[in-house]
Amino acid sequence: MFMKTGVPIIIYGAGASGVQMLLVTNASREYRAVAFVDDDAALQGTAVHGLQVHAPEEMRDLIAAHEARTVLLAMPSISGERRAEIATRLRAAGADVHHAPTIHQIVGGNLASSPTISLDEILGRPPSEEGSHLAAEAIRDRVVLVTGAGGSIGSELCAKLLCFRPRTLIAYEMNEYALYKVEQNLQALNAVAGDSPTTIVPVLGSVLNQARLEQLIRAHGVSHVYHAAAYKHVPLVESNVLEGVRNNVLGTLAVVEACVALGVGNLVLVSTDKAVRPTNVMGATKRISEIILQDAQRRNPGTVFSMVRFGNVLGSSGSVIPRFYDQIKQGGPVTVTHAEITRYFMTISEAAFLVVQASVMARGGDVFLLDMGEPVKIVALAQRMIRMMGHLPVLPGEEGEGVRITFSGLRPGEKLYEELLIDSVAEETSHPKIARAVEDAPSALTVSRLLAELKVALERNDAQRVIEILSECVQDYVSSGLAGDPEAVARPRPLLRSQAS
């Protein structure tokens, strides 16, 4: 008999969340659970799923006996204060504490690099995942395709969809390593699903390859498509206009046309608040992608097209959270681009869940907006993280010991404030965290002409002409040269929930 190898870990919390982490972790190759620790005296001394439950006072002995310094806090329902208290006590015992990592972090081997402070604590509000029965009814036993499945949102979308038991889940991704990792994560989730596991189909491919997409849709009988594939890093797309526009706009067009050609029932675009009055190429490409879906809906009532617009997700690739975390660990300085810059935030898990929820409410041509709470000043976010990691924040011009915050200046294409609404009108839906925008799109003739011109400009590698077409096609598109001017960028507006007249 072979002994399971991998990094030994201790799970703090022997409840349902702890058991789920045990099963998923033991399905991986990177980690192995060696013990439970729980505050509940009734559980101490018993075995849960074959793993002994110990008292917190035994932590030092457990760490020494198993050479297990990594502790997973699996107690999602406790308060932030209680979580911080337990974490402080565990660190004093020599543990390396990790707060409620996502499943793909555990199975994907990214646990060591995940922040040791809770993203929910940083957000300052509890996540919302209500109404799951609606998604379960819509997704169960269907065939679902996710583009960009290896990205932050795409991989979490796959994990969420898997919980609703589709018959087949096709993970479509052009990055080989990212596809490998997401497949490993999903297969580990499948291992704990019990009866009727979902068939996972990992596919390497670009969204620009319409023929490949049509082949997949036809071969598997795809009914739902979630289009998350896009270049999203604002400064990189700003300096790589041709590839950014080609991938984001023509890629969306290829996905739409493949779905129309084969009668896919439901297509959902993962969009962004940067599509509203964009000051950067990335935001403009996402707005054009929305327009492509709105135009397709007018011409193809057989497919339900919808798009879900939301802001930044905590902990995603490119998020400020991992960068701030590393800078604080190194003693600073923590770099913020501007003292007044604000963003909307939610966790990856919550965003992915609400994307699925919105998709099942779609009537056709919908622009859904996720209620992300109040916008957060990035400098306030940095200060909160510094305090949570046991230090004092020191702002520019202030004296004293602590972790300094510096302002580095807005990056190309970056604006101070993001918005979710273009026309300031949104309707309530049956879900309290999801609104439906009422927005107009250009005429079908205009969309057709501009896309044709855009294809020609891309074929000629004419970046200047591409920018001109973006400006003509996208309402209130402001050049990146004005992005740092507060007077040129609209202030954020509240998410209106009044019925459209």
Helices and strands as residue ranges (DSSP letters): E 7-12, H 16-26, E 31-37, E 47-48, E 51-54, G 56-58, H 59-66, E 70-73, H 80-92, E 96-99, H 103-107, G 111-113, H 119-123, H 132-139, E 143-147, H 152-163, E 168-173, H 176-191, E 199-204, H 210-220, E 224-227, H 234-239, H 241-245, I 246-250, H 251-261, E 266-270, G 273-275, H 281-299, E 304-309, E 312-314, H 320-329, E 334-336, E 342-343, E 345-347, H 348-360, E 366-370, E 376-377, H 378-388, E 393-394, E 403-407, E 426-428, E 434-437, H 444-459, H 463-473, G 480-482, G 486-488
